Structure formats: C-alpha cells, structure tokens
Amino acid sequence: MAGVVGWITESFLEILQISGLTLQSFFVFCVAFFLACFLLKSRRNLPTYPAGRVPILGHLLALGRAPYLKLTAWRRQYGDVFTVRMGMEDVVVLNGYTAVKDALVDRSDLFASRAQIYLADAIVGFGKDIVTARWGAEFKQRKRFATAALKNLGMKVGTGSIEEKIAEEASCLRNRVAYYNGKLFDITHDVTVAVANVICSMVMGKRYDYQDETFRELAEAVVTIMAGLGGGQIISVFPVLRFVPVVNRAGINALEEVPKVLNVLREELSRHRENLDRENPRDFLDFCLLEVEKQEKVEGLTEENVMYMALDLFLAGIDTTTNTLMWSLLYMILNPDIQHKVQQELDAVVGEGLPALSLRSQLPYVNACLLEVMRIRPIVPLSHHATTESVKVQQYGIPKGTQVVLNLYSVHMDPAYWPDPDRFDPGRFLDAEGNCRNKPESFMVFGGGRRVCLGEQLGRMEIFLFFSTLLQSFSFRTPEGAPRPTTDGVFGLTLAPHPFKLCAVPR
C-alpha cells in the first residue's frame, strides 16, 4: 500500500514538473477550475438573466441603490419573469399584477416560505419570529395566534376596537404639531412617536410621553434597524463581509440596535409575568405569556419566541405606517389643490367633531387620496419569498427553496392598470358616482395570501385617523421660494421619502 501511495505521489510531482507548474499554481488552477464549474454549471430551466451580470457579484452593481426601479425597467425588456444573480445565488423575479397575483394569492402555498437572508435572520432570531419564519406548522400556528390576539386587543372596527387609543394619539400628535405655531420643522419624529405609541399600547399596554428618553431610544433603534436592513443587503448576500469595516457599517449598526429593543421587551415580559391576570389579559405580551403556559395553540412557544414576535410588531408596525403618513403629507404639500379638496370633504362631513372610522364611507375623497399615496409609493416595493415545492411559472421550472422576489412596485406602476402612473391622482380610486374603489385590480400594497401583512387592518385604521386629524386641523406647505421636495424614495427594507421640512398652518 505504501508503495502505491509513493508511486502516485512521484507521478503527481512528475506531472507538475513536466507542465512547469508549481504546487501553489496548481492549487490556484484547481480553485479556478472548480469555481468556473460552479459558475457555469447548468441552471436547469430557470428564466433568463438580464444583461449586466458580472462574476461573483452577479447583478448587484446593476441593481444599484433603487433595485425596484431597475427591476421594473428590466420588465419592459425581459418580461414579467426573469432571474437575477445575487452574488452566487439565483433569484427569480416576478413582475406585474398577473404574475404576482398568481404567486401571492392564487398559488400562495407554493410561494409562502422565506429564503435565508443573513441580516434579516440575525435581527429577528433566525426564524424564531413570524415574519422570517420558514413555511410550516410553526409559522402557521404563530401567525394564527398573533392575528387572533391582535383582534382581541382591538385590531378591528366596531365594539372593542382600538380606535379610541389611535384617536387619542392623533390628538396628541395634533397638539404637538400646534406647538410649532406654523414655523418650519421636521415632523418625522413626532409622527414616529405617535405611531409607536399605538404599537406600545397593544404590545405592552402602555404609552410613553413624547420626551421620554427610553421611548426615544426605542423609536430611534427601530428606525436604525429598518434602515440597516435595507442598507446592509450586501452582508446578506455575502455574510463574511460583516467582518469588513466600512462595508459592514449599515448592517452592524442595525445589529447593535436590536438589543436595545429586546432589553425593553425583556423587562416588560418580566413585569407582565409578575402581574399576570390569567382571566383578563391586557395586551399582546399577556396573551403570549398565557400561551407559553398552556401551549394550546402554538406548540413549543417560548418567551424567546414572544420577544421576537413582539419585535416583528415594532419593526413592521412603526416604520411602514410612519413612512406612509410622511408620503401622504409630502404629496399634500406638492398638490395644494388636492389638499384643499380633502379639507373641504372633512369640513362637510366631520365639521367641528373628530374624525372617526364610522365616517370613512362618507369620506370617499379622503380614502381615495390615501390609496393613491400607497399606490404611487408602495411602502414595501419588493417582497421576498421562497418556494415551498418545485413549481412551474410560465414555461420555467422553479426548484423548491428558490428565493422569489415579488416586485410590488411594478404592480402599482403598471400603465395597463394605472394610466400615466407617475401622476398623483386620487380620482383613479373614484367610480362614476364618486364612491371610493377600495379593492381595485393591481392594488396589493399589503401583500396577499399566506404572507399578507399581519397588521393590515391596524395600519389602515391608523393611516386614516392620523391623516384625517392632521388635515382637519392644519394646512401643510413649504415656505415661499423653498426648493420643491423630491418624490424620489430612499430604499431600505421600506420605501421612505427623503427628509423634508414643512409648515403646519393652523386652520
């Protein structure tokens, strides 16, 4: 045996000598060869690649800072279905209402999982939550339980609704805005605090003063985490880059803020455990602690799961609603005639009273205006899913576990459904009788199917009440001669407006 090994070794060294290769260069050659084989291996029957793919990075450079815009542009060239290369991974992209609805609604179970995305997984506990949990019994049980708990806590219209608490926060926000007395200011923090207080009320049964330092840190941490989730995508594609200075900054900033939120939730869990009334749960944490004890609806639920599920509510519930409200105020500034029509309708229907959900059906133009805001700047332009089974899309075969990106931006900017889509026009959502079309085709801002937004009902309630209360009380504008605010978005995990200042003139 030793003789055979010796013969192989001598033959190998002789080959190297004959070919003029050193051992080091032979190693490099082998690595290059296997890498080439990996890169050039058959891709099965995946959809076509757009132009702009480079070795190692794939389409990352071509996608740029606004990938939703590039994907929508590629749709015009390559059709509704194509494949982009994210580093070393193939990602199938679905564009347009027909393809997205097919995956999101018609065959929802087949596209209902999540891909492994390092940064998102690291932030929310590697699937211990709801949003990033892979498809299966655990995900279904957690989501079903959380939805039921939130409905019990008032995420509904009618008796037992959380409307009163939202209206209270809207009044606090109005008073806060009045404090600026028509002077130029940035309203973002005040809106964030108001929205965050609604979430705190449902999750922890308490609200904070606008100047509370703990609360300020909590709100700022949520904003930083969400920004990092978008800005740190390179780390999700190449996790090893989290160790590289500068490149890792956005992702590391996000990861450093997570413990601040988890510490608040951990302290609240401890407080709730000590004061738990098992017959009368007060908030989301109470409902969760009872389930941890009973294990009736969610098998194996732990307090760690509870923390990450609550973190989901903070991350998803604060950033999305805040940015939607900021977009609505921005478009009111840019369209004073539309702002005036909104105020006329509020004056005629609400008068000196307070906006209420019961009046929504009597305020079609207000509703149409908010729907148009959500259409023209969908708050989650790209939705990341993964296939639960091998599935066929058009003539292509998509393997199980493939990451699929649903381009929701393309759905809401499709000229076939929305003529002149870049024009802000609430009239799109009004029928011939002036009634609001609440569920038109090609409108899916909250997603759909198995992964539909958990807090859709709550978000709709908040957006309506906050917007109506502010527009009833103030006219929003920029100072005379000031530069026109841009409607270009800042892409993170959500689509936010660039920072802007406004004047809120009391009416």
N, C-alpha and C positions, 0 to 999 in steps of 0.2 A: 504494500500500500504506500509506504514511504517512497518507494522508487517511482510509483506512478505520479505522486504529487510533485516530486522533484523534476520528473520529465515535463510535466505541464508548466511548471514554473520556468524551466530553462527555455521551453518553446515560446512561452509568452514574452520573455525578455529578448529572445532572438528576433521575434516579430517586431518588437519595438525598435530594436537596433537597425533592422533592415529598412523599416519605414522612416527612420530618422526621428521618431517620436520619443520624447521623454515621458517618464511616468506621470508627471504633472500635466503635460499637454494631452496625454491620453485620457486622463481624468476629465479635463475640460471638454474634450471631444465627446466623451460619453454623456456628460451632463447636457451638453448642447444637443446631442442626438436624441436623448430621451425627452428633453423639453420640446424639441421640434415635433417629435412623435405625438406628444400630448397636445400641442397647439394645433397640429394639422390632422389629428385623428378625426374619423368620420363623426359628423354631428347628428347622425341619424336623419330624421326628416323634419328638423326644426325650420321655422320661417327664415327668410333671407336676412342677411346683415345689411344695414345701411352703410354707405361709404364713411370713411373717417376712422376705421378701426386700426389701432397700432398694436404691436406686440406688447405683452404684459399688461398694459393699461386698458386695452380694449377701446371702448368708446368714451371713456371717462373725460378725456380732453375735449372731444367733440361735443359732449353734452353741456359743458360749461356750467355757469352759475345758475342758469334757469333751464334745467333739463325738460321741464314740462313744455316750454316753448319749442325746444329743438325736436322733441318727440312729436309735437303737433305739426311742425314743419315737415318732418320726415313722413308723416302720414300722407301728405299730399303727393309724395314721390313714391312711397313703397306700399301704400295701402293701410288697411286697418290693423294688420297683424305683421309684425316683424320681430327680429331678435337683436338685442343689443348685448355687447360683451362688456360685463362689469368686472374688470380685472381678468380673472381666469374663469369666470362663471358666465354661462349663457342665461339671459333673462328675456323672457317673451313679453312683448308689449302689446296690449290690446287698446285700440283707439276707436272713438266714435260710439254712438249710442247702441247700435245693433250688436257689435262685438262685446262691448262692456256689459250690456244687459244680459246677453247670453251667459256670460261667466258669473256675473254678480247675482243675478236673480233666477234665470231660467234653469241653470245647472249649478246652482250655488254650492251644493255639497262637494262638487268636484274641484272647486277653487277656494275652499274655505279654510285652508291651513295658512301657516306663516312660514316664510323661509328663515334660515339662520342669518340674522343680521347682527353682527357682534355688538355694536354700540347700543342699539335698542334693547337687545337681550341683557346686556350688562347692567343697564339702568333699571330695568324692571324685573330683575331677578331670574333671568333665563327661563322664562315661561311660567313663573310662579304666579303671574297675574292673570288678566283676561285678554288684554289687547294682543300680546305677543304669544299667548299660549298656542301650541300646535293643535290641530284638529283632533278631536277625540272626546271621550266621555268627560274628562276633567274640564275641558273648555266649555262644553255644553252645560254641565252642572253649574259651574261658576257663573256663567252669563245668565242662565235662567234664574238662579238665586239672586244675583245682583239686580236684575231687572225687576223682580218681584219686590225686593226690599225697597228700591227707589220709588216704586209705585205706592207702596205702603207709606212712604215718607212724603208723598205729595207730588210725584212726577206724573201728574195727570190734571185734567181740567175737571172742575166741579167740586163736590164735597171732599174735604180733606186735602185740597190742593195746596201746594207750597206758594201759590200766587201771592198770598199776603206777605210772606217774607221777601219775595222778589220785589214787590211794590214798596216795602219798607226800605230796601237797599236802593231802589230807584229814587226814592225821596231823599235819602242821604246823599246820593250822588248829585241830585239837583241842588241841594243846599251847598255841597262842596263847590260845584261849578259857579254858583251865585257868588261865592266868596271872592272870585277873581274880578267881579264887577266889570265885565266886558273887556278886560285887558287881555293881551296876547299871552297864551300859556299852552303847555302841552298837557292834554287831558288823559294821556295813555295810562299813567299810574293810577289816577282816580277811577278810571273805568276798570282797570285790572283789580283794584281793591274791592270794588262793588261786586264784580262777578265772583271773585274768590270768596267773598263772604257768603254768597249763596251756597257755594260748594261746602264751605266750612260748616254752615248751618245743617246741611243734610248729612255730612260725613261725621262731624264731631259734636253737633248740637250746640254750637256757639258761634258768635260773630265777634269780630275784633274792631277796635277803634282804628280809624284810618291812619293814625300816627303810631300805633303800637309797633314797637321795634321787632318783636318776634314775628308779627304778621308781615311786616315789611320785608324781612329776610326771607320768609316763606314765599311770598309772591315773587320776589326777585329771583329766588332759586328756581322756581317753576319756569320763569321766562328764560333764564340762562340754560336750563336743561333742554327746553324745546329748541332754542337757537342752536345749541350744541348738537342735537340730534340731526339737524339739517346740515350744519357746517362741518360736522365731523364724519361725513359719509365715507371719506377716503379710508378712515380707520375700519369701517365696516367691511369695505372691500379688501383691504389689506390690514388685518388686525395687528400684525407685527409693527406697523407704523405708530402704534400708540406709544412706543418707546422712543420715538424720534422727536426731539424738540422742534418747536415751531409748527411742524406738520400736525402734531397731536394736540395743539392748543385748544381748539373748539371742543373736541371730544373729551379731553382731560378736564376742562372747565365744567362741562356737563356732569361728568362722573364725580367731581369734587362737590357739586351742589346736592347730589342725591342724598347723602347722609343728613343734611340739614332738614330736608323734608321728612325723611324716615325717622329722625330723632323726635320731631314734633308728633308724628303719628304714634311712635312707640310710647311716648309719655302719655298721650291721650288714651291709648289702649290700656295702660296701667291704671289710669284714673277711672276709666269706664269699668274695668274689671272689679275695682273696689266698690263702685256704686251701682252695680248692675241690678236693675229691676227686671227680673225674668218674666214678669207678667205684662210689663209696659216698656218695651224697647223704645228708646227716644230717638235714635239716629242710626246711621249705617253701621257704625262700629258696634253698637249694641246688638243689632241683628246678626252681625258676623260672629260676635263672641258667643251668642246663644247657639249658633250653628256649629261652632267649634266644639261646644259641649255635647250637643245632641247628635251631630253627624247624620242628620236625617235627609238632607237634600244635596249636600256636597260631600262626597266620600273623601275622607282623608284631609279635610280642610284644616289648616294650621294658622296660628297667629301670624306667621311669616307670610302666608298667602294673603291674609287680611290686609297686612301692611301694603303689599304690592297692589292689591286690588284697589285700595284707597288711593294709592299713588296714581293709578290709572285715572281715577276720577279727577284728581287735581290737575294732572298733565293735560288730559283731553278736555276737561270741562272749563278750565280757565283760559287757556291760550286760544282755543277756537272761537269761543263766544266773544272774548275781548277783541280779537282781530276783526271779526265780523262787524262789531259795533264801530270800530275805528274806520273800516272801509265805508260803512254807511254814513258816518259824519263827513268823511273826505268827499264822497260823491254829493252830499248835500251842499258843501262849500262850492264845489265845481259846477253845480247846477241849481242856482238860486231860484229859478222858476219852478223846478220840481219841488224844492224845499217849501216854497210858498204854497203849492197845491197840497202838500202833506199837511201843513199847518191849517189851511182852510178846512180840510176834512176833519182834523182833530177838533178845531173850534166848533164846527157844526154838530159833531156827534158827541164829543166829550164835554165841551163847554168849560165851565169852571170846576167840574169834578175831576176825578183822577182816571187815567186810562185803566181799563180792566179787560181781562180776557173775554168776558161776556160780550164786549163791544167789537170784537175782532171782525165778525161778519158784517158789521156796519161800517167798517173802515177798509174798503177794498183797495183804495189807492195806497194807503199806508202799507198794507200787506204786499201789494204788487211792487212797491218800491224796495222793500226788504228782500223779496225774492229775486229782483233784478240785481241787487247788490251781491247776493250769494251766487247768482249765475255768472256775472261778469268777472268776479274774483272768487272762484271756489276755494274755500279755505284749506281744503286738502286736495291739491291738484293731482297728486299721484298716490294711488292706494296699492300697497304691497301685499300680495297674496302668494300662495303656493298650492300646487295641485295635490289633491289627496289620492288620486288614482291617475293612471295613464289616460289621456283624453285627446280627442281629435278636435282641432279647431281649423275650420275650413279644410284644406287638404293636408294639413300638417299634423304630425303626431307629437304630442307634448308628454314627456315621461312624468311619472309620479315624482313629486318632490321638487319640480321645477319652479323657480321663482317667476311669478307673473305680475307685471306692473299694469294696473288699470289706469289709463290716462283720463282722469275725470275732467281735466281742463279741456281736452278735445271734445268731450261730450257737450260741454256748456258753451263752446265757442264754434260750434258747427253751423256754417251758413245754411245748411239744408233745413235746420230747425230754427235757427236764430239769424234771420237776415241782418246784415251789417252788424256782426256780433260785437264789435268793439265800441259800438254806440250805446250809451246808458239810456235805456228807455223802459220805464216801468209799464208802459202801455202794452208791452208784449204779454203781460200776465192778466190783461183785462179782456173779457169777451165783449160781444156786441152790446150787451145790456149793462156793461160796466161792472160786472161781477168779477171777482178775482179767480183766476185759474190756478188753484193750489197744487195740482198734480199734473202738469203738462208733460208730454213726452220729452225725452232728453234732458231731464232735470233730476239729478241724482247726487246732490251735494252732501247728503248724509250717508252715501253708500247704499247698500241694499243687501238682501238675502241674509245668510248666516252671520255675516260680519257687519251688519248695519250698525250705525252708531248707537251705542248703549244709551246715551243721553240726548237723543234727538228731541224728544218731547220737551225736556227741560230746556235745551238750547233754544228751541222755538219760542217758548214762554218768555225766557229772559230777553231775547233779542227784541221781541215785540214790546214788552213793558218798559225796558230801558230806553229804547229808541223813541217810543211814543211820549214818555215822560219828559225826555230832554227836548224834543221838538215842540212839545206843547209849551214849554217854559222859555226857550231861547231860540234866537236866530243865530246860526253859525256862519261865520265868514272869515276871510283873511283880511289883513289891513290893506287899505288902498295902496296900490303900487307894489305890493309884495309879490314875489315870484309865484307863479302858479304851481301848486303842489303836484308832484308826479303821481300817476296811477300805476307806474311800474311796481311790481311786487318784490319783496325780499323773500327769497325762497329758503325756508328751513324745513322742518317737518310740516309746518303750515305755511300759508302764503300771507305775509303781513305787509302793510303799507310802509313805505319809508317814513321815518319820524317827521312829523309836521306839527306846527302850532296853529292855533285858531283863536278867534274871539267869540265868546258866547254872550251875545247881547240880549239882556232880559226883554221879554215881550210885554 
